[in-house]
Amino acid sequence: MRNTDTPRFLHRVYRPVRSRGPLGVLALLTAVALFAFPAVSAQAAGRSARQATPSHSRPSLPGSADRNKPAAVQDRPLAAVTTSSVSGGYFRSVQSGKCMDAVWSHDNGTDIHQWDCYGGATQLWYWNGEQVVNVDSGKCLDAVWSHANGQVMHQWDCYNGTTQQWFLRYVDNGTHAGWEVVNVDSGKCLDAQWSTSNGTGLVQWDCYGGDTQLWTG
């Protein structure tokens, strides 16, 4: 309907609403506005809908932090990833400078140590969902259902339980910056326990943001 049809339209609707007093006239004026300016009304409705829609975009992280994530090159790949299709990355302690190591063992229950970083498969890990998987053994970093401070971390067949689920939390403690590696079950952080010695077991401890709990790739 073109705007030149407006008088005919008014003639059809004015007579019924006149008898209804002011409310009827108000309804008539509203109808005229919608009839005469449909595009403007649609644009206004669209703006309102966009403004009401919440944003779910992923928050940005500080500066170069993403590039320094532990095993950053495989940050949260799909569950279909296998050890044969990834190269893995380091979990390097900010405090000791050493790397998380599965000590060439394929056995369940093997303690996870730190060792001088040398690029071997025992020190390469990748993310499979929330699991941290060793490239050499194919087993997962596991907190063994313990909530105790000082519990040494093990490797175990991956089963995606909460003892094998981890997340990263960026921390800048004023001296150094890195990532806390937090266990979903215990809520505690992976910790190098102030040791610079090869073979020191990596434990979980209450998260405090110190250098022993900060890790990079």
N, C-alpha and C positions, 0 to 999 in steps of 0.2 A: 504494500500500500504506500503510495507516495504522499508527501506532506501536503500536496494540493488537495487531498481528499479530506483534510482536517475539518472544514465546515460541515460536510455531510456527516462525518463521524460525530461531531458535537451535536448536531441536530438529532441524531438517533439516541444519544445518551442523556442530553440535558433534561428533557421533559420528565423522565422517570425520577431523576434525583432531585428535581426542584422541590417536590413535595416533601422531601426528607429534611429540609432545613440546612443549617450550616454544615452538618456532617456529610450530607449528600453532596454539597458543593465542593467540600474538601476532597472527597473521593473522586469527583469529576476532574478537579485540577491535577490530582496525582495521575489519573489515567492519561490526561493530556500530555503531561511531562514525559511519561514513559513512551507514549506514542510518537512524540516529536523528537525525542533524543534517545533512541534505543542504543546507539553505539556508545554514547557517553555512559549510560547506565551499565552496560556490559563491562566497559573498561574499569569503572569504579568497583564493580563486584569482583573483577579479577584481581585488582590491587588488594582488596580486603582479604581475599583468599590467600594470596601470597604472603601477606603480612602475618596471617594467622598460622602459617605452616612453619613448624619449628625446624631449625637447621640441625642436621645430624652429621655434618662434616667432621672428619678426624682432626683433632687439634694439632697444630704444628708444634714441633719440638725445638729446643734451643739450638740455634746455629748449626754447628757441624756434628751435633750429638748423634744423629742418625747414622752417620758414617762410622762412628766408633762403637756401635752396638756389638755385643758379643755375638759371634757368628752372623754378623749383619747381612752377609750376602744371601743368606737363606732366611730372612726375617719372616717367620710364620708362613711357610709354604703349605700347599694342600696336603692332605693326609696321604695322597697317592704317591708322594715322594719316597724313593728308596735310596739306600746308601750308594747304589751304583749310579744314580743320576745327579748327585750333588758333590761338590768339592769340600764343603764344610768350612768352618771358620773357628778362630780362637775364642776362648774365654780367658783373657789375660788379667791377672790381678794387678790393680793399680799400686798396691803396697809392695808386693814382692817382685813384680815384673815377670813372674812365671806363669805357665799355662796349665789349665785343668787337663789332666791326663788319666786315661783308663788303663795304663800300664801293660799294654799288650795282652790283656786277659779277655777271654770270651765267657768267663764264668759269672753266673749270678752271684751277687754278694761281694764282688771285688770292690775294695775301697777305692775311692777316687782321690788322686793325689795332685799335687802341683809339681811341675818339673820345668827345667829350662826349655823355653820354646824352641822347637826345632822343625816344625812343620810336618811331622809324621802323622799318620792316620789316627793314632791314639789320642792326639791332641786336637783333632778336628771334629767339630760338632755341628749339627744343624737342627733347626727348629722344624718339628713336625706337629703342626697345631701348637699346643702348649707344651709338648714334650721336647726334651733336649736329648738328641740321639747321637751316640758316638759313631763316627764313620767306620772305624775298624771293627768294633764288636757288633754294631747294630743294636746295642742295648741302650736303655734310657737312664738318665740321671734320676736317682730315686732317694727320697728322704725316709724310707723304711718305716712309715707309720709312727714316727717318733716326733714328739713335741719338745724334746729335751735339748737344751743348749749343749753344744759339744758333740752331738751325734754326727759321726762321720758319714758322708754321703756314699752311696753304693751305686753300682750299675745293676740293672735287672731287665729281664724281658719286658718289652714295652706292652702295656695293657691299658694305658690312658686313665689310670686311677689318679686321684688327687695328689698322691705322694709323688707322682711323676709329672705333675703339671706345674709350670713355672711362668712367671711374668717378670718383665723388666720395669724398673722404676728409676728414672733419671734423678741423680743427686749431684749438687754442687756444694761441697762442704766448706767452701771458702779457701781451701788449699788445693784440692784436686776435684775433678769431676769424673763421673762414670755412671755405671748402671748397677743398682742393686738387683740381684737375681733372687726372687722371692718365691718360696714354695707355697702352693695353694692350700695344701692340707695343714701345715704347721704355722704358716704365716711368718716363718723365720727366713733369714737371709743366708746365702752361701758366703762362707767366711774363710779366709786364709790364715786366720789366727796368729797374726803378727810374726809369721815365720818367713824367712827367706831361704829355707833349706829345701833341697830336692827331696821328694818323698813324703813331705808333710801332708797328712790327710786333710781334705777340705771338709769343713763341718758346717752345720747350721747354727745360727745364733740370733738372738733378738736383734732386729734391725736398728742400727744407730747411725748409719751414714758415714762411718769411718772408712779409712782407706782399705782396710782388710776386707771390706764388703763391697768395694767398688770394682767393676770389671769393664773391660773394653774388648774390642775385637782385634 
